[in-house]
């Protein structure tokens, strides 16, 4: 398997093809930013209009689980950053190993999130299911509903990211993605993973620290 870049039509230079790949991912991430940005804006508007209700509802969230998940995702981002650098230097085995490890951290994140949802359900904190015993008014209901929409969408994106990152790990390990010639594949996958992590970095303070 050669490490040379395979040019696709209509590209005539490797740098041109790489720029197009990156631009495609940046445009996709821009659309995702608008999605999550709208949700965060709604939460902030709710906090401005009903600060006490938001603070009261946020106190029901498990901040220790949110903190643990934040540490896990930051660690996974470090692993991905090193994996991408390894791909650029042609260190296929190291890159594949770190991508696989980051994906496993993502699975742990989802496991903790599932545990958190289970605890919230048992405590009557899911208003969209008609299960909202501790909540007092509609603003609290709305805050927690926005929390489930935002974190649920994030979990979906994380699941996609895990699939993408494990696929990249396998293909790099099997030399189906030759590095450093096709390191752009690792870079694009890494960009998506970092985006998912950054989204969580915003969700954590907006929801868990709103008390």
C-alpha positions in Angstrom: 0.0 0.0 0.0 1.5 3.3 -1.0 1.6 6.4 1.2 1.1 8.7 -1.8 -2.0 10.8 -1.9 -4.6 9.4 -4.4 -6.1 12.4 -6.1 -9.8 12.4 -6.9 -11.5 14.2 -9.7 -11.4 17.2 -10.2 -8.3 17.8 -8.1 -4.9 18.1 -9.5 -2.9 18.8 -6.4 -2.8 17.1 -3.0 -3.1 20.5 -1.2 -6.2 21.4 -3.1 -7.8 18.1 -2.3 -6.9 18.4 1.4 -8.4 22.0 1.5 -11.6 20.8 -0.1 -11.9 17.9 2.5 -11.4 20.3 5.4 -13.8 22.9 3.9 -16.5 20.2 3.6 -16.1 19.3 7.3 -16.0 22.9 8.4 -19.3 23.6 6.5 -20.9 20.6 8.1 -19.8 21.6 11.6 -21.1 25.1 11.0 -24.6 23.7 10.4 -24.2 21.7 13.6 -23.1 24.8 15.5 -26.4 26.5 14.5 -28.3 23.5 15.8 -26.7 23.4 19.2 -26.4 27.2 19.3 -30.2 27.5 19.0 -30.7 25.2 21.9 -28.2 27.0 24.1 -29.7 30.3 23.2 -33.1 29.0 24.3 -31.7 27.9 27.7 -30.0 31.3 28.2 -33.2 33.1 27.4 -35.1 30.9 29.8 -32.5 31.7 32.5 -32.9 35.4 32.0 -36.7 35.3 32.2 -36.9 32.7 35.0 -33.6 32.7 36.9 -35.0 31.1 40.1 -36.9 28.4 38.3 -33.8 27.5 36.3 -31.6 27.5 39.4 -34.0 25.2 41.2 -34.3 22.8 38.3 -30.5 22.7 37.8 -30.0 21.6 41.4 -31.6 18.2 40.5 -28.8 17.4 38.0 -25.9 15.2 39.1 -23.0 17.6 38.8 -20.5 14.9 39.8 -21.5 12.7 36.9 -21.4 15.7 34.6 -17.9 16.5 35.9 -16.7 13.0 35.4 -18.0 13.0 31.8 -16.3 16.3 31.1 -12.9 14.9 32.3 -13.5 11.8 30.1 -14.2 13.8 27.0 -11.3 16.2 27.5 -9.0 13.1 27.9 -10.4 11.6 24.7 -9.8 14.9 22.8 -6.1 14.7 23.9 -5.9 11.1 22.6 -7.4 12.2 19.3 -5.1 15.1 18.9 -2.1 12.9 19.5 -3.6 10.2 17.1 -3.9 12.8 14.3 -0.3 14.0 14.9 0.8 10.4 14.8 -1.0 9.9 11.5 0.8 12.9 10.0 4.1 11.4 10.9 3.2 8.0 9.5 2.9 6.3 12.9 0.0 4.1 11.9 -0.1 1.7 14.9 0.1 4.6 17.4 -2.6 6.5 15.6 -4.9 3.6 15.4 -4.4 2.7 19.1 -5.2 6.2 20.3 -8.2 6.5 18.0 -9.5 3.2 19.4 -8.8 4.4 23.0 -10.7 7.6 22.4 -13.7 5.7 21.1 -13.7 3.5 24.3 -13.7 6.7 26.4 -16.7 7.8 24.3 -18.5 4.5 25.2 -17.7 5.1 28.9 -19.2 8.6 28.5 -22.4 7.2 27.1 -22.5 4.6 29.9 -22.3 7.3 32.5 -24.9 9.4 30.7 -27.3 6.4 30.6 -26.8 5.9 34.3 -27.5 9.5 34.9 -30.7 9.3 32.9 -31.8 6.2 34.9 -31.3 8.1 38.1 -33.2 11.1 36.9 -36.1 8.9 35.8 -36.2 7.1 39.2 -36.3 10.5 40.9 -39.2 11.8 38.7 -37.2 14.3 36.7 -38.4 13.5 33.2 -41.3 15.9 32.5 -41.6 14.9 28.8 -42.7 11.5 30.1 -45.2 13.0 32.5 -42.8 12.1 35.3 -41.9 15.3 37.1 -42.7 14.9 40.8 -40.1 17.3 42.3 -40.7 20.1 39.7 -42.8 23.1 40.7 -43.7 25.1 37.6 -43.6 25.2 33.8 -40.2 27.0 33.6 -38.6 24.1 35.5 -40.3 21.6 33.1 -39.0 23.5 30.1 -35.5 23.7 31.4 -35.3 20.0 32.0 -36.9 19.2 28.7 -34.3 21.4 26.9 -31.6 19.5 28.9 -32.9 16.2 27.6 -33.1 17.4 24.0 -29.6 18.9 24.1 -27.9 16.1 25.9 -29.8 13.5 23.9 -28.7 15.1 20.6 -25.2 15.2 21.9 -25.3 11.5 22.8 -26.5 10.8 19.3 -23.6 12.8 17.8 -21.2 11.0 20.2 -22.5 7.6 19.0 -21.8 8.6 15.4 -18.4 9.9 16.5 -17.5 6.5 18.1 -18.5 4.7 15.0 -16.4 7.1 12.9 -13.4 7.0 15.1 -13.4 3.2 15.4 -13.7 2.9 11.6 -10.8 5.2 11.2 -8.8 3.3 13.7 -9.4 0.0 12.0 -8.7 1.4 8.5 -5.5 3.0 9.6 -4.4 -0.2 11.4 -5.1 -2.3 8.3 -3.4 0.3 6.0 -6.7 0.9 4.1 -5.9 4.6 5.0 -2.2 4.9 4.3 -0.5 7.5 6.5 1.0 10.0 6.2 -0.3 10.2 2.6 -4.0 10.1 3.7 -3.6 11.7 7.1 -6.4 14.0 6.1 -8.9 11.2 6.8 -7.6 11.2 10.4 -7.8 15.0 10.6 -11.4 15.2 9.4 -12.4 12.4 11.9 -10.6 14.3 14.6 -12.3 17.5 13.8 -15.7 15.9 14.3 -14.7 14.3 17.6 -13.3 17.6 18.9 -16.6 19.3 17.9 -18.6 16.9 19.9 -16.3 17.4 22.9 -16.5 21.2 22.6 -20.3 21.0 22.5 -20.3 19.2 25.8 -17.9 21.8 27.3 -20.7 24.3 26.6 -23.5 22.1 27.7 -21.9 21.3 31.1 -21.9 24.9 32.5 -25.2 25.9 30.8 -27.1 23.1 32.5 -25.1 21.7 35.4 -23.7 25.0 36.7 -26.9 26.9 36.4 -27.8 26.4 40.1 
